[in-house]
Amino acid sequence: MDLRDLAVSGTTFAIRVSPGARRAGLSRGEDGQLRVVVTAVPEKGRANDAVRRMLAKALGVAPTRLTLLRGQTSRDKLFRLD
């Protein structure tokens, strides 16, 4: 999924994450919320890192430009593009 049109500095992204899946993927629900499925397990920040990398790739930016604002241990996360 290409989200380059949303890559504006200061934009926040509310994301629903499903870790530990067989396949990774990114989609947008009917309500407009981004849904990310990652193969990484939710321990030691591995799933958060996988989500950050996948979102950065879709936005066409470096992963270091994404900051996790809320949801370190939750399935609902809020990222900001710096």
C-alpha positions as CSV (number, residue, x, y, z in Angstrom):
1,M,0.0,0.0,0.0
2,D,1.4,3.4,-1.0
3,L,0.8,6.2,1.6
4,R,3.2,8.7,0.2
5,D,0.4,11.3,-0.1
6,L,0.1,11.3,3.7
7,A,3.9,11.8,4.3
8,V,3.6,15.3,5.8
9,S,5.8,16.3,8.7
10,G,3.8,16.4,12.0
11,T,1.1,14.0,10.8
12,T,-0.1,11.4,13.3
13,F,-1.2,7.9,12.4
14,A,-3.5,5.8,14.5
15,I,-2.8,2.2,13.8
16,R,-4.3,-1.1,14.9
17,V,-1.6,-3.9,15.1
18,S,-1.9,-7.6,14.9
19,P,1.5,-9.2,15.8
20,G,2.6,-12.8,15.3
21,A,0.8,-13.4,12.0
22,R,1.9,-15.7,9.2
23,R,2.0,-12.9,6.7
24,A,2.8,-9.2,7.1
25,G,0.5,-6.6,5.5
26,L,-0.8,-3.1,5.7
27,S,-4.4,-2.1,4.9
28,R,-6.9,0.7,5.5
29,G,-10.2,-0.3,7.1
30,E,-13.6,1.1,6.0
31,D,-13.4,3.5,9.0
32,G,-10.1,4.9,7.6
33,Q,-7.9,3.4,10.3
34,L,-4.7,1.8,9.3
35,R,-4.3,-1.8,10.1
36,V,-0.9,-3.4,10.2
37,V,-0.2,-7.2,10.5
38,V,3.3,-8.2,11.3
39,T,5.1,-11.5,11.7
40,A,7.2,-10.3,14.6
41,V,6.2,-11.4,18.1
42,P,5.2,-8.7,20.7
43,E,8.2,-9.0,23.0
44,K,11.2,-6.7,23.5
45,G,9.7,-4.1,21.1
46,R,10.1,-6.4,18.0
47,A,6.6,-5.9,16.8
48,N,6.8,-2.1,17.3
49,D,10.0,-2.1,15.2
50,A,8.4,-4.1,12.5
51,V,5.4,-1.8,12.4
52,R,7.6,1.3,12.3
53,R,9.6,-0.2,9.3
54,M,6.5,-1.2,7.4
55,L,4.8,2.2,7.9
56,A,8.0,4.0,6.9
57,K,8.2,2.0,3.7
58,A,4.6,2.8,2.8
59,L,5.2,6.5,3.5
60,G,8.5,6.5,1.6
61,V,10.4,7.9,4.6
62,A,13.2,6.7,6.9
63,P,12.0,4.6,9.9
64,T,13.8,7.0,12.2
65,R,11.4,9.8,11.3
66,L,8.5,7.9,12.9
67,T,8.0,8.4,16.7
68,L,5.8,6.1,18.7
69,L,3.7,8.5,20.8
70,R,1.3,6.1,22.5
71,G,0.7,2.3,22.7
72,Q,4.1,0.8,23.5
73,T,2.4,-2.4,24.8
74,S,-1.0,-2.0,23.2
75,R,-2.4,-3.1,19.9
76,D,-3.6,0.5,19.3
77,K,-0.7,2.7,18.5
78,L,-0.2,6.3,17.6
79,F,2.9,7.3,15.5
80,R,4.0,10.8,14.5
81,L,6.0,11.6,11.4
82,D,8.8,14.1,12.3
